[in-house]
Amino acid sequence: MWYLYILRCGDGTFYTGITTDVDKRLEAHRSGRGAKYTRGRAPLEVIYRECCGTHSDALKREMEVKRLSREEKQTLIFSVRP
């Protein structure tokens, strides 16, 4: 099962990625083994995750989310929070 996730970086920016294990991927980002973008932007927090099914589905969804404006991403994030 593949997941789309969004991280909030320490500088307030968002990072969007895909993985099969969100917690393991977060640890990779925190240890500097994740995406180059997240290095030096600690603390990192997972603020959104979405089950996407297949790798192909996750890649397509990642591209959709990356095209969203910051405001649209915030709407997506807060639409699932209580």
Buried (B, 14 or more C-beta within 10 A) or exposed (E): EBBBBBBBBEEEEBBBBBBEEBEEBBEBBBEEEBBEBBEEBEEBEBBBBBEBEEEEBBBBBBEEBEEBEEEEBBEBBEEEEE
